[in-house]
Amino acid sequence: MIDMGGGYGRFAMNVAKKYRNIHTTILDLPEVCEEARRKIADEGLSDRVCIRAGSFFDPIFNCEADL
């Protein structure tokens, strides 16, 4: 699952906690990703919640996901 504009990862972390087999990716601006990394690590979800710095306006953005 990709959460475009995922902020600090609250939604992605809740999904990962509820559905143990899902891996999520957050896409947000670099300055937001730094804090999201800390919050995700604090929750022990770094292995299932990935973070990509960037913008969905960037034509180079390429990430595969089912949702």
Secondary structure, DSSP 8 states (H G I E B T S, - for coil): -EEET-TTSHHHHHHHHH-TT--EEEEE-HHHHHHHHHHHHHTT-TTTEEEEES-TT-TT-------
